[in-house]
Amino acid sequence: MLEQFRDIMIIISAFLVIGAALTFAILTIIVFRKVSPTLDAARDFFTDLRSVSSLVTGKVFKPLTKGAIFAAGLRKAATTLSERSHRKEKKDGKGQ
């Protein structure tokens, strides 16, 4: 009698495990179908964002950086020329 009860419980447990696995698989498919369009939209959004970012970098920041580098070079050149002319004046005795 106990062996028959054990066999019935094993069969019921097997059906429950199979049912749980099928339920999990079905829920996974349903969630994937619902989330997939959202993921595609997010992927498209980030692709567009990457395009805009590269456009802004190419059209705004690169020229701005080049201008800043040029201005820094001019400033350094002016400082260097100014220091040289002050040294020259002091050397010639005109600065006193």
N, CA, C and O atoms as a CHARMM CRD file, in Angstrom:
* protein
*
  384
    1    1 MET  N      0.80700  -1.19200   0.00000 PROA 1      0.00000
    2    1 MET  CA     0.00000   0.00000   0.00000 PROA 1      0.00000
    3    1 MET  C      0.85500   1.26300   0.00000 PROA 1      0.00000
    4    1 MET  O      0.56500   2.21300  -0.72800 PROA 1      0.00000
    5    2 LEU  N      1.91700   1.27500   0.82300 PROA 2      0.00000
    6    2 LEU  CA     2.81000   2.42300   0.90700 PROA 2      0.00000
    7    2 LEU  C      3.56200   2.63300  -0.40700 PROA 2      0.00000
    8    2 LEU  O      3.81600   3.77100  -0.80300 PROA 2      0.00000
    9    3 GLU  N      3.91800   1.54100  -1.08100 PROA 3      0.00000
   10    3 GLU  CA     4.63000   1.64100  -2.36200 PROA 3      0.00000
   11    3 GLU  C      3.73300   2.26500  -3.42100 PROA 3      0.00000
   12    3 GLU  O      4.20300   3.05500  -4.23800 PROA 3      0.00000
   13    4 GLN  N      2.46600   1.92600  -3.41900 PROA 4      0.00000
   14    4 GLN  CA     1.53100   2.50600  -4.39200 PROA 4      0.00000
   15    4 GLN  C      1.35200   4.00700  -4.13700 PROA 4      0.00000
   16    4 GLN  O      1.30000   4.79600  -5.08000 PROA 4      0.00000
   17    5 PHE  N      1.26000   4.39500  -2.87100 PROA 5      0.00000
   18    5 PHE  CA     1.13000   5.82200  -2.53000 PROA 5      0.00000
   19    5 PHE  C      2.36900   6.59400  -2.97400 PROA 5      0.00000
   20    5 PHE  O      2.27000   7.70200  -3.50200 PROA 5      0.00000
   21    6 ARG  N      3.53800   5.99300  -2.75100 PROA 6      0.00000
   22    6 ARG  CA     4.79500   6.61800  -3.17800 PROA 6      0.00000
   23    6 ARG  C      4.82800   6.78700  -4.69400 PROA 6      0.00000
   24    6 ARG  O      5.21600   7.85100  -5.17700 PROA 6      0.00000
   25    7 ASP  N      4.43500   5.77800  -5.44900 PROA 7      0.00000
   26    7 ASP  CA     4.42300   5.84700  -6.90700 PROA 7      0.00000
   27    7 ASP  C      3.45700   6.92300  -7.39900 PROA 7      0.00000
   28    7 ASP  O      3.76600   7.65900  -8.33600 PROA 7      0.00000
   29    8 ILE  N      2.28700   7.01100  -6.76500 PROA 8      0.00000
   30    8 ILE  CA     1.30300   8.04100  -7.15500 PROA 8      0.00000
   31    8 ILE  C      1.85700   9.43800  -6.86800 PROA 8      0.00000
   32    8 ILE  O      1.67700  10.34700  -7.67800 PROA 8      0.00000
   33    9 MET  N      2.52400   9.61900  -5.73500 PROA 9      0.00000
   34    9 MET  CA     3.11100  10.92300  -5.39500 PROA 9      0.00000
   35    9 MET  C      4.23200  11.28900  -6.36300 PROA 9      0.00000
   36    9 MET  O      4.37600  12.46000  -6.71700 PROA 9      0.00000
   37   10 ILE  N      5.01900  10.32300  -6.79500 PROA 10     0.00000
   38   10 ILE  CA     6.08200  10.58300  -7.77200 PROA 10     0.00000
   39   10 ILE  C      5.46800  11.02500  -9.09400 PROA 10     0.00000
   40   10 ILE  O      5.95600  11.96400  -9.72200 PROA 10     0.00000
   41   11 ILE  N      4.41500  10.36200  -9.51400 PROA 11     0.00000
   42   11 ILE  CA     3.75000  10.73100 -10.77500 PROA 11     0.00000
   43   11 ILE  C      3.13900  12.12200 -10.67100 PROA 11     0.00000
   44   11 ILE  O      3.26800  12.92300 -11.59600 PROA 11     0.00000
   45   12 ILE  N      2.47500  12.42000  -9.55700 PROA 12     0.00000
   46   12 ILE  CA     1.88100  13.75300  -9.36200 PROA 12     0.00000
   47   12 ILE  C      2.97300  14.81600  -9.33300 PROA 12     0.00000
   48   12 ILE  O      2.81000  15.87900  -9.93300 PROA 12     0.00000
   49   13 SER  N      4.07100  14.55500  -8.65500 PROA 13     0.00000
   50   13 SER  CA     5.19600  15.49700  -8.59300 PROA 13     0.00000
   51   13 SER  C      5.77600  15.73400  -9.98700 PROA 13     0.00000
   52   13 SER  O      6.10800  16.86600 -10.33800 PROA 13     0.00000
   53   14 ALA  N      5.89800  14.68000 -10.77200 PROA 14     0.00000
   54   14 ALA  CA     6.41700  14.82500 -12.13400 PROA 14     0.00000
   55   14 ALA  C      5.50300  15.70900 -12.96600 PROA 14     0.00000
   56   14 ALA  O      5.98100  16.57500 -13.69800 PROA 14     0.00000
   57   15 PHE  N      4.17400  15.49900 -12.86200 PROA 15     0.00000
   58   15 PHE  CA     3.23900  16.34500 -13.60000 PROA 15     0.00000
   59   15 PHE  C      3.31300  17.79900 -13.12700 PROA 15     0.00000
   60   15 PHE  O      3.22600  18.72200 -13.93700 PROA 15     0.00000
   61   16 LEU  N      3.47200  18.00100 -11.82200 PROA 16     0.00000
   62   16 LEU  CA     3.58800  19.36600 -11.29700 PROA 16     0.00000
   63   16 LEU  C      4.86000  20.05700 -11.80200 PROA 16     0.00000
   64   16 LEU  O      4.83300  21.23800 -12.14800 PROA 16     0.00000
   65   17 VAL  N      5.96400  19.32000 -11.84200 PROA 17     0.00000
   66   17 VAL  CA     7.22300  19.88400 -12.34900 PROA 17     0.00000
   67   17 VAL  C      7.10000  20.21100 -13.83200 PROA 17     0.00000
   68   17 VAL  O      7.56000  21.26500 -14.27200 PROA 17     0.00000
   69   18 ILE  N      6.48700  19.32200 -14.60700 PROA 18     0.00000
   70   18 ILE  CA     6.29300  19.58400 -16.03800 PROA 18     0.00000
   71   18 ILE  C      5.37500  20.78800 -16.21900 PROA 18     0.00000
   72   18 ILE  O      5.63200  21.64200 -17.06800 PROA 18     0.00000
   73   19 GLY  N      4.31000  20.86300 -15.43000 PROA 19     0.00000
   74   19 GLY  CA     3.39700  22.00900 -15.50700 PROA 19     0.00000
   75   19 GLY  C      4.09100  23.31000 -15.15000 PROA 19     0.00000
   76   19 GLY  O      3.87200  24.32500 -15.81200 PROA 19     0.00000
   77   20 ALA  N      4.92000  23.30200 -14.12000 PROA 20     0.00000
   78   20 ALA  CA     5.65100  24.50000 -13.71900 PROA 20     0.00000
   79   20 ALA  C      6.63100  24.92500 -14.81500 PROA 20     0.00000
   80   20 ALA  O      6.77400  26.11400 -15.09700 PROA 20     0.00000
   81   21 ALA  N      7.30200  23.95500 -15.42600 PROA 21     0.00000
   82   21 ALA  CA     8.24900  24.27800 -16.50300 PROA 21     0.00000
   83   21 ALA  C      7.52700  24.87400 -17.70500 PROA 21     0.00000
   84   21 ALA  O      8.00400  25.84200 -18.29700 PROA 21     0.00000
   85   22 LEU  N      6.38300  24.30300 -18.06900 PROA 22     0.00000
   86   22 LEU  CA     5.60000  24.84800 -19.18700 PROA 22     0.00000
   87   22 LEU  C      5.08800  26.24600 -18.87500 PROA 22     0.00000
   88   22 LEU  O      5.13100  27.13400 -19.72600 PROA 22     0.00000
   89   23 THR  N      4.60200  26.44000 -17.65000 PROA 23     0.00000
   90   23 THR  CA     4.12600  27.76300 -17.24100 PROA 23     0.00000
   91   23 THR  C      5.25300  28.78300 -17.31300 PROA 23     0.00000
   92   23 THR  O      5.05800  29.89200 -17.81000 PROA 23     0.00000
   93   24 PHE  N      6.43000  28.41400 -16.82000 PROA 24     0.00000
   94   24 PHE  CA     7.58300  29.31900 -16.87300 PROA 24     0.00000
   95   24 PHE  C      7.95900  29.64500 -18.31900 PROA 24     0.00000
   96   24 PHE  O      8.25900  30.79600 -18.63800 PROA 24     0.00000
   97   25 ALA  N      7.94300  28.63600 -19.19200 PROA 25     0.00000
   98   25 ALA  CA     8.28500  28.86800 -20.59900 PROA 25     0.00000
   99   25 ALA  C      7.27100  29.79400 -21.25800 PROA 25     0.00000
  100   25 ALA  O      7.65400  30.70300 -21.99500 PROA 25     0.00000
  101   26 ILE  N      5.99300  29.57800 -21.00300 PROA 26     0.00000
  102   26 ILE  CA     4.95100  30.41800 -21.59700 PROA 26     0.00000
  103   26 ILE  C      5.05400  31.85400 -21.08700 PROA 26     0.00000
  104   26 ILE  O      4.94300  32.79600 -21.87200 PROA 26     0.00000
  105   27 LEU  N      5.26400  32.03200 -19.78400 PROA 27     0.00000
  106   27 LEU  CA     5.41400  33.37600 -19.23500 PROA 27     0.00000
  107   27 LEU  C      6.64900  34.07500 -19.78900 PROA 27     0.00000
  108   27 LEU  O      6.63100  35.28100 -20.03500 PROA 27     0.00000
  109   28 THR  N      7.70100  33.32800 -19.98000 PROA 28     0.00000
  110   28 THR  CA     8.91100  33.90400 -20.55700 PROA 28     0.00000
  111   28 THR  C      8.66100  34.40000 -21.97500 PROA 28     0.00000
  112   28 THR  O      9.11100  35.48600 -22.34100 PROA 28     0.00000
  113   29 ILE  N      7.95700  33.62500 -22.76500 PROA 29     0.00000
  114   29 ILE  CA     7.63600  34.02900 -24.14000 PROA 29     0.00000
  115   29 ILE  C      6.73700  35.25400 -24.13900 PROA 29     0.00000
  116   29 ILE  O      6.94800  36.16900 -24.93500 PROA 29     0.00000
  117   30 ILE  N      5.74400  35.29200 -23.26900 PROA 30     0.00000
  118   30 ILE  CA     4.83300  36.43800 -23.20100 PROA 30     0.00000
  119   30 ILE  C      5.59100  37.70600 -22.80400 PROA 30     0.00000
  120   30 ILE  O      5.40600  38.75900 -23.41300 PROA 30     0.00000
  121   31 VAL  N      6.42800  37.60300 -21.80200 PROA 31     0.00000
  122   31 VAL  CA     7.19900  38.77100 -21.35700 PROA 31     0.00000
  123   31 VAL  C      8.14400  39.22600 -22.45900 PROA 31     0.00000
  124   31 VAL  O      8.28200  40.42700 -22.69500 PROA 31     0.00000
  125   32 PHE  N      8.79200  38.29500 -23.13000 PROA 32     0.00000
  126   32 PHE  CA     9.70300  38.66800 -24.21900 PROA 32     0.00000
  127   32 PHE  C      8.96200  39.40700 -25.32600 PROA 32     0.00000
  128   32 PHE  O      9.46900  40.39600 -25.85500 PROA 32     0.00000
  129   33 ARG  N      7.77100  38.93800 -25.68200 PROA 33     0.00000
  130   33 ARG  CA     6.99900  39.60500 -26.73300 PROA 33     0.00000
  131   33 ARG  C      6.56200  40.99400 -26.31700 PROA 33     0.00000
  132   33 ARG  O      6.47600  41.88900 -27.15700 PROA 33     0.00000
  133   34 LYS  N      6.28400  41.19400 -25.04000 PROA 34     0.00000
  134   34 LYS  CA     5.87900  42.52200 -24.56800 PROA 34     0.00000
  135   34 LYS  C      7.07400  43.46600 -24.45800 PROA 34     0.00000
  136   34 LYS  O      6.94700  44.66000 -24.73000 PROA 34     0.00000
  137   35 VAL  N      8.21700  42.94700 -24.06500 PROA 35     0.00000
  138   35 VAL  CA     9.39500  43.78000 -23.82800 PROA 35     0.00000
  139   35 VAL  C     10.16500  44.05000 -25.12500 PROA 35     0.00000
  140   35 VAL  O     10.84300  45.07100 -25.23600 PROA 35     0.00000
  141   36 SER  N     10.07100  43.17600 -26.07100 PROA 36     0.00000
  142   36 SER  CA    10.85500  43.28900 -27.30500 PROA 36     0.00000
  143   36 SER  C     10.63800  44.61000 -28.04000 PROA 36     0.00000
  144   36 SER  O     11.62700  45.23100 -28.42900 PROA 36     0.00000
  145   37 PRO  N      9.39400  45.08200 -28.25800 PROA 37     0.00000
  146   37 PRO  CA     9.22700  46.37900 -28.92600 PROA 37     0.00000
  147   37 PRO  C      9.84600  47.53500 -28.13400 PROA 37     0.00000
  148   37 PRO  O     10.38700  48.47400 -28.71800 PROA 37     0.00000
  149   38 THR  N      9.76300  47.46200 -26.81900 PROA 38     0.00000
  150   38 THR  CA    10.35400  48.51100 -25.99800 PROA 38     0.00000
  151   38 THR  C     11.87300  48.51000 -26.13800 PROA 38     0.00000
  152   38 THR  O     12.49400  49.56900 -26.23300 PROA 38     0.00000
  153   39 LEU  N     12.46300  47.32800 -26.15000 PROA 39     0.00000
  154   39 LEU  CA    13.91300  47.24100 -26.33400 PROA 39     0.00000
  155   39 LEU  C     14.33000  47.74500 -27.71200 PROA 39     0.00000
  156   39 LEU  O     15.35800  48.40800 -27.84400 PROA 39     0.00000
  157   40 ASP  N     13.54200  47.43600 -28.73400 PROA 40     0.00000
  158   40 ASP  CA    13.84500  47.93300 -30.07200 PROA 40     0.00000
  159   40 ASP  C     13.76400  49.45400 -30.12300 PROA 40     0.00000
  160   40 ASP  O     14.60800  50.10500 -30.74100 PROA 40     0.00000
  161   41 ALA  N     12.74300  50.02300 -29.47000 PROA 41     0.00000
  162   41 ALA  CA    12.60900  51.48300 -29.43700 PROA 41     0.00000
  163   41 ALA  C     13.77800  52.11900 -28.69400 PROA 41     0.00000
  164   41 ALA  O     14.29400  53.15400 -29.11400 PROA 41     0.00000
  165   42 ALA  N     14.19200  51.50700 -27.59700 PROA 42     0.00000
  166   42 ALA  CA    15.33600  52.02700 -26.84800 PROA 42     0.00000
  167   42 ALA  C     16.61100  51.94100 -27.68200 PROA 42     0.00000
  168   42 ALA  O     17.43100  52.85900 -27.66600 PROA 42     0.00000
  169   43 ARG  N     16.77500  50.84400 -28.40300 PROA 43     0.00000
  170   43 ARG  CA    17.94900  50.68100 -29.26400 PROA 43     0.00000
  171   43 ARG  C     17.96400  51.76100 -30.35000 PROA 43     0.00000
  172   43 ARG  O     19.01200  52.34600 -30.62500 PROA 43     0.00000
  173   44 ASP  N     16.81300  52.02800 -30.96500 PROA 44     0.00000
  174   44 ASP  CA    16.72200  53.07600 -31.98300 PROA 44     0.00000
  175   44 ASP  C     17.01800  54.45100 -31.38200 PROA 44     0.00000
  176   44 ASP  O     17.70700  55.26800 -31.99200 PROA 44     0.00000
  177   45 PHE  N     16.49400  54.69700 -30.18700 PROA 45     0.00000
  178   45 PHE  CA    16.72900  55.97100 -29.51700 PROA 45     0.00000
  179   45 PHE  C     18.21300  56.19300 -29.27900 PROA 45     0.00000
  180   45 PHE  O     18.73100  57.27800 -29.54700 PROA 45     0.00000
  181   46 PHE  N     18.89800  55.17700 -28.77800 PROA 46     0.00000
  182   46 PHE  CA    20.31900  55.33400 -28.49300 PROA 46     0.00000
  183   46 PHE  C     21.15100  55.43000 -29.76700 PROA 46     0.00000
  184   46 PHE  O     22.20700  56.06200 -29.76800 PROA 46     0.00000
  185   47 THR  N     20.69300  54.81700 -30.84100 PROA 47     0.00000
  186   47 THR  CA    21.37100  54.98200 -32.12400 PROA 47     0.00000
  187   47 THR  C     21.24000  56.42400 -32.60000 PROA 47     0.00000
  188   47 THR  O     22.21400  57.01900 -33.06200 PROA 47     0.00000
  189   48 ASP  N     20.03300  56.98700 -32.48800 PROA 48     0.00000
  190   48 ASP  CA    19.82800  58.38800 -32.86200 PROA 48     0.00000
  191   48 ASP  C     20.64200  59.31500 -31.96100 PROA 48     0.00000
  192   48 ASP  O     21.22600  60.29100 -32.43200 PROA 48     0.00000
  193   49 LEU  N     20.67600  59.01100 -30.67600 PROA 49     0.00000
  194   49 LEU  CA    21.44100  59.81700 -29.73500 PROA 49     0.00000
  195   49 LEU  C     22.92400  59.78500 -30.07300 PROA 49     0.00000
  196   49 LEU  O     23.60700  60.80500 -29.97600 PROA 49     0.00000
  197   50 ARG  N     23.42000  58.62900 -30.46500 PROA 50     0.00000
  198   50 ARG  CA    24.82700  58.50700 -30.85600 PROA 50     0.00000
  199   50 ARG  C     25.10700  59.34100 -32.10600 PROA 50     0.00000
  200   50 ARG  O     26.16100  59.96700 -32.20900 PROA 50     0.00000
  201   51 SER  N     24.16500  59.35200 -33.05800 PROA 51     0.00000
  202   51 SER  CA    24.33400  60.14000 -34.27200 PROA 51     0.00000
  203   51 SER  C     24.36000  61.63300 -33.95500 PROA 51     0.00000
  204   51 SER  O     25.20000  62.37000 -34.47100 PROA 51     0.00000
  205   52 VAL  N     23.44100  62.07000 -33.10900 PROA 52     0.00000
  206   52 VAL  CA    23.39700  63.48700 -32.73300 PROA 52     0.00000
  207   52 VAL  C     24.66800  63.87000 -31.98400 PROA 52     0.00000
  208   52 VAL  O     25.22200  64.94600 -32.20700 PROA 52     0.00000
  209   53 SER  N     25.12100  63.00900 -31.11500 PROA 53     0.00000
  210   53 SER  CA    26.33400  63.28100 -30.34500 PROA 53     0.00000
  211   53 SER  C     27.54900  63.43000 -31.26200 PROA 53     0.00000
  212   53 SER  O     28.35200  64.34500 -31.08300 PROA 53     0.00000
  213   54 SER  N     27.68200  62.55100 -32.22200 PROA 54     0.00000
  214   54 SER  CA    28.82500  62.65300 -33.13500 PROA 54     0.00000
  215   54 SER  C     28.71100  63.88800 -34.01800 PROA 54     0.00000
  216   54 SER  O     29.72500  64.50300 -34.34900 PROA 54     0.00000
  217   55 LEU  N     27.49700  64.25900 -34.40300 PROA 55     0.00000
  218   55 LEU  CA    27.29800  65.47100 -35.19500 PROA 55     0.00000
  219   55 LEU  C     27.69300  66.70200 -34.39400 PROA 55     0.00000
  220   55 LEU  O     28.40400  67.56900 -34.90000 PROA 55     0.00000
  221   56 VAL  N     27.24000  66.78500 -33.15500 PROA 56     0.00000
  222   56 VAL  CA    27.58200  67.93000 -32.30700 PROA 56     0.00000
  223   56 VAL  C     29.08100  67.97600 -32.05400 PROA 56     0.00000
  224   56 VAL  O     29.68100  69.05000 -32.05700 PROA 56     0.00000
  225   57 THR  N     29.68000  66.82400 -31.83600 PROA 57     0.00000
  226   57 THR  CA    31.11800  66.78200 -31.61200 PROA 57     0.00000
  227   57 THR  C     31.86900  67.28800 -32.84400 PROA 57     0.00000
  228   57 THR  O     32.81400  68.06800 -32.72600 PROA 57     0.00000
  229   58 GLY  N     31.44600  66.84200 -34.01300 PROA 58     0.00000
  230   58 GLY  CA    32.13700  67.23400 -35.24300 PROA 58     0.00000
  231   58 GLY  C     31.92100  68.67500 -35.63400 PROA 58     0.00000
  232   58 GLY  O     32.84000  69.31700 -36.14500 PROA 58     0.00000
  233   59 LYS  N     30.72300  69.20600 -35.40700 PROA 59     0.00000
  234   59 LYS  CA    30.38900  70.55400 -35.88000 PROA 59     0.00000
  235   59 LYS  C     30.61900  71.64200 -34.84000 PROA 59     0.00000
  236   59 LYS  O     30.81300  72.80000 -35.20900 PROA 59     0.00000
  237   60 VAL  N     30.60500  71.30900 -33.55900 PROA 60     0.00000
  238   60 VAL  CA    30.70600  72.34300 -32.53300 PROA 60     0.00000
  239   60 VAL  C     32.00200  72.22200 -31.74000 PROA 60     0.00000
  240   60 VAL  O     32.79400  73.16400 -31.69700 PROA 60     0.00000
  241   61 PHE  N     32.22200  71.08700 -31.12200 PROA 61     0.00000
  242   61 PHE  CA    33.32300  70.97700 -30.18000 PROA 61     0.00000
  243   61 PHE  C     34.69500  70.96000 -30.84700 PROA 61     0.00000
  244   61 PHE  O     35.64300  71.53700 -30.31400 PROA 61     0.00000
  245   62 LYS  N     34.81700  70.31700 -31.98900 PROA 62     0.00000
  246   62 LYS  CA    36.12600  70.30300 -32.63900 PROA 62     0.00000
  247   62 LYS  C     36.55200  71.70700 -33.07300 PROA 62     0.00000
  248   62 LYS  O     37.68100  72.10000 -32.77800 PROA 62     0.00000
  249   63 PRO  N     35.69400  72.49200 -33.76700 PROA 63     0.00000
  250   63 PRO  CA    36.10700  73.86200 -34.09300 PROA 63     0.00000
  251   63 PRO  C     36.34000  74.71700 -32.84200 PROA 63     0.00000
  252   63 PRO  O     37.26400  75.53000 -32.80800 PROA 63     0.00000
  253   64 LEU  N     35.51000  74.53300 -31.82600 PROA 64     0.00000
  254   64 LEU  CA    35.66900  75.28800 -30.58500 PROA 64     0.00000
  255   64 LEU  C     36.99700  74.95200 -29.92300 PROA 64     0.00000
  256   64 LEU  O     37.67700  75.84400 -29.41500 PROA 64     0.00000
  257   65 THR  N     37.36800  73.69400 -29.92200 PROA 65     0.00000
  258   65 THR  CA    38.63900  73.26900 -29.34400 PROA 65     0.00000
  259   65 THR  C     39.80600  73.82800 -30.14700 PROA 65     0.00000
  260   65 THR  O     40.79900  74.28600 -29.58100 PROA 65     0.00000
  261   66 LYS  N     39.67900  73.78700 -31.46700 PROA 66     0.00000
  262   66 LYS  CA    40.74400  74.34200 -32.30300 PROA 66     0.00000
  263   66 LYS  C     40.90800  75.82800 -32.04700 PROA 66     0.00000
  264   66 LYS  O     42.03000  76.33100 -31.99100 PROA 66     0.00000
  265   67 GLY  N     39.78700  76.53900 -31.89000 PROA 67     0.00000
  266   67 GLY  CA    39.84500  77.97300 -31.59200 PROA 67     0.00000
  267   67 GLY  C     40.47600  78.23800 -30.23700 PROA 67     0.00000
  268   67 GLY  O     41.26200  79.17500 -30.09100 PROA 67     0.00000
  269   68 ALA  N     40.14400  77.43100 -29.25300 PROA 68     0.00000
  270   68 ALA  CA    40.72200  77.60500 -27.92100 PROA 68     0.00000
  271   68 ALA  C     42.22200  77.33300 -27.93700 PROA 68     0.00000
  272   68 ALA  O     42.99000  78.03000 -27.27600 PROA 68     0.00000
  273   69 ILE  N     42.63300  76.32700 -28.68600 PROA 69     0.00000
  274   69 ILE  CA    44.06600  76.01400 -28.79200 PROA 69     0.00000
  275   69 ILE  C     44.79500  77.15000 -29.49200 PROA 69     0.00000
  276   69 ILE  O     45.89300  77.52900 -29.08500 PROA 69     0.00000
  277   70 PHE  N     44.19300  77.69400 -30.54000 PROA 70     0.00000
  278   70 PHE  CA    44.79800  78.81300 -31.27000 PROA 70     0.00000
  279   70 PHE  C     44.92000  80.03400 -30.36300 PROA 70     0.00000
  280   70 PHE  O     45.95200  80.70500 -30.35400 PROA 70     0.00000
  281   71 ALA  N     43.85800  80.32400 -29.59600 PROA 71     0.00000
  282   71 ALA  CA    43.88400  81.47200 -28.68100 PROA 71     0.00000
  283   71 ALA  C     44.94400  81.27900 -27.60000 PROA 71     0.00000
  284   71 ALA  O     45.63400  82.23000 -27.23400 PROA 71     0.00000
  285   72 ALA  N     45.07600  80.07500 -27.09300 PROA 72     0.00000
  286   72 ALA  CA    46.10400  79.80300 -26.08300 PROA 72     0.00000
  287   72 ALA  C     47.49800  79.99600 -26.68000 PROA 72     0.00000
  288   72 ALA  O     48.39300  80.51800 -26.01400 PROA 72     0.00000
  289   73 GLY  N     47.67800  79.58600 -27.90700 PROA 73     0.00000
  290   73 GLY  CA    48.96700  79.78200 -28.58000 PROA 73     0.00000
  291   73 GLY  C     49.27800  81.25300 -28.77600 PROA 73     0.00000
  292   73 GLY  O     50.41100  81.68400 -28.56100 PROA 73     0.00000
  293   74 LEU  N     48.27500  82.03200 -29.18600 PROA 74     0.00000
  294   74 LEU  CA    48.47500  83.47600 -29.34600 PROA 74     0.00000
  295   74 LEU  C     48.81200  84.13400 -28.00700 PROA 74     0.00000
  296   74 LEU  O     49.69300  84.98900 -27.92900 PROA 74     0.00000
  297   75 ARG  N     48.10300  83.72500 -26.96500 PROA 75     0.00000
  298   75 ARG  CA    48.35000  84.28300 -25.63800 PROA 75     0.00000
  299   75 ARG  C     49.77400  83.97200 -25.18800 PROA 75     0.00000
  300   75 ARG  O     50.46000  84.84000 -24.64900 PROA 75     0.00000
  301   76 LYS  N     50.21700  82.74100 -25.40500 PROA 76     0.00000
  302   76 LYS  CA    51.56800  82.34200 -25.01900 PROA 76     0.00000
  303   76 LYS  C     52.60100  83.12300 -25.83500 PROA 76     0.00000
  304   76 LYS  O     53.62200  83.55900 -25.30400 PROA 76     0.00000
  305   77 ALA  N     52.32500  83.29300 -27.12800 PROA 77     0.00000
  306   77 ALA  CA    53.25200  84.05800 -27.97300 PROA 77     0.00000
  307   77 ALA  C     53.33300  85.50600 -27.50200 PROA 77     0.00000
  308   77 ALA  O     54.42300  86.07500 -27.44000 PROA 77     0.00000
  309   78 ALA  N     52.19600  86.10700 -27.17200 PROA 78     0.00000
  310   78 ALA  CA    52.19100  87.48700 -26.69400 PROA 78     0.00000
  311   78 ALA  C     52.94200  87.60000 -25.37200 PROA 78     0.00000
  312   78 ALA  O     53.68200  88.56100 -25.16600 PROA 78     0.00000
  313   79 THR  N     52.76500  86.64000 -24.48200 PROA 79     0.00000
  314   79 THR  CA    53.46900  86.65100 -23.20300 PROA 79     0.00000
  315   79 THR  C     54.96700  86.51800 -23.41900 PROA 79     0.00000
  316   79 THR  O     55.75600  87.22100 -22.78800 PROA 79     0.00000
  317   80 THR  N     55.35100  85.63000 -24.29500 PROA 80     0.00000
  318   80 THR  CA    56.77500  85.41300 -24.57800 PROA 80     0.00000
  319   80 THR  C     57.39600  86.66100 -25.19500 PROA 80     0.00000
  320   80 THR  O     58.49000  87.06400 -24.79700 PROA 80     0.00000
  321   81 LEU  N     56.72000  87.27900 -26.15700 PROA 81     0.00000
  322   81 LEU  CA    57.24000  88.50600 -26.78300 PROA 81     0.00000
  323   81 LEU  C     57.31300  89.64300 -25.78100 PROA 81     0.00000
  324   81 LEU  O     58.25900  90.43000 -25.79200 PROA 81     0.00000
  325   82 SER  N     56.32100  89.72600 -24.92000 PROA 82     0.00000
  326   82 SER  CA    56.31300  90.77600 -23.90400 PROA 82     0.00000
  327   82 SER  C     57.47300  90.58900 -22.93200 PROA 82     0.00000
  328   82 SER  O     58.13300  91.56300 -22.56900 PROA 82     0.00000
  329   83 GLU  N     57.73000  89.36700 -22.51000 PROA 83     0.00000
  330   83 GLU  CA    58.84500  89.10400 -21.59700 PROA 83     0.00000
  331   83 GLU  C     60.17900  89.41100 -22.26100 PROA 83     0.00000
  332   83 GLU  O     61.08700  89.95100 -21.62800 PROA 83     0.00000
  333   84 ARG  N     60.29100  89.07100 -23.51700 PROA 84     0.00000
  334   84 ARG  CA    61.54200  89.33500 -24.23000 PROA 84     0.00000
  335   84 ARG  C     61.79000  90.83300 -24.36500 PROA 84     0.00000
  336   84 ARG  O     62.91800  91.29800 -24.20200 PROA 84     0.00000
  337   85 SER  N     60.72400  91.59200 -24.66600 PROA 85     0.00000
  338   85 SER  CA    60.91400  93.03600 -24.83200 PROA 85     0.00000
  339   85 SER  C     61.24400  93.68100 -23.49500 PROA 85     0.00000
  340   85 SER  O     62.02000  94.63600 -23.46300 PROA 85     0.00000
  341   86 HSD  N     60.68000  93.19300 -22.38100 PROA 86     0.00000
  342   86 HSD  CA    61.03000  93.73300 -21.06100 PROA 86     0.00000
  343   86 HSD  C     62.46900  93.41100 -20.71400 PROA 86     0.00000
  344   86 HSD  O     63.17400  94.25400 -20.16000 PROA 86     0.00000
  345   87 ARG  N     62.91700  92.20300 -21.02900 PROA 87     0.00000
  346   87 ARG  CA    64.30600  91.83300 -20.76500 PROA 87     0.00000
  347   87 ARG  C     65.26000  92.68300 -21.60100 PROA 87     0.00000
  348   87 ARG  O     66.32200  93.09000 -21.13100 PROA 87     0.00000
  349   88 LYS  N     64.86800  92.93900 -22.83000 PROA 88     0.00000
  350   88 LYS  CA    65.72000  93.71000 -23.73700 PROA 88     0.00000
  351   88 LYS  C     65.83200  95.15500 -23.23400 PROA 88     0.00000
  352   88 LYS  O     66.90600  95.75500 -23.25700 PROA 88     0.00000
  353   89 GLU  N     64.68700  95.69900 -22.77800 PROA 89     0.00000
  354   89 GLU  CA    64.70700  97.06100 -22.24700 PROA 89     0.00000
  355   89 GLU  C     65.61500  97.17000 -21.02200 PROA 89     0.00000
  356   89 GLU  O     66.37600  98.12900 -20.89500 PROA 89     0.00000
  357   90 LYS  N     65.53300  96.19100 -20.12600 PROA 90     0.00000
  358   90 LYS  CA    66.35600  96.21300 -18.91800 PROA 90     0.00000
  359   90 LYS  C     67.82200  96.04800 -19.27900 PROA 90     0.00000
  360   90 LYS  O     68.69200  96.64300 -18.64300 PROA 90     0.00000
  361   91 LYS  N     68.09600  95.24400 -20.29400 PROA 91     0.00000
  362   91 LYS  CA    69.47600  95.00500 -20.70300 PROA 91     0.00000
  363   91 LYS  C     70.07700  96.27000 -21.32500 PROA 91     0.00000
  364   91 LYS  O     71.24200  96.59000 -21.08900 PROA 91     0.00000
  365   92 ASP  N     69.27200  96.98700 -22.12200 PROA 92     0.00000
  366   92 ASP  CA    69.75300  98.20400 -22.77200 PROA 92     0.00000
  367   92 ASP  C     69.78600  99.37900 -21.80000 PROA 92     0.00000
  368   92 ASP  O     70.42900 100.38900 -22.08600 PROA 92     0.00000
  369   93 GLY  N     69.12500  99.27400 -20.68400 PROA 93     0.00000
  370   93 GLY  CA    69.11100 100.34400 -19.70700 PROA 93     0.00000
  371   93 GLY  C     67.97700 101.31800 -19.91600 PROA 93     0.00000
  372   93 GLY  O     67.95200 102.36200 -19.26400 PROA 93     0.00000
  373   94 LYS  N     67.04800 101.02800 -20.78500 PROA 94     0.00000
  374   94 LYS  CA    65.94000 101.92700 -21.05500 PROA 94     0.00000
  375   94 LYS  C     64.80700 101.76800 -20.03200 PROA 94     0.00000
  376   94 LYS  O     63.97700 102.66600 -19.89000 PROA 94     0.00000
  377   95 GLY  N     64.76800 100.70800 -19.36400 PROA 95     0.00000
  378   95 GLY  CA    63.68900 100.41300 -18.43500 PROA 95     0.00000
  379   95 GLY  C     63.81900 101.14700 -17.11300 PROA 95     0.00000
  380   95 GLY  O     62.92200 101.03500 -16.27800 PROA 95     0.00000
  381   96 GLN  N     64.89800 101.89900 -16.88100 PROA 96     0.00000
  382   96 GLN  CA    65.09100 102.54100 -15.57600 PROA 96     0.00000
  383   96 GLN  C     64.73500 103.97200 -15.58500 PROA 96     0.00000
  384   96 GLN  O     64.84600 104.64200 -14.55900 PROA 96     0.00000
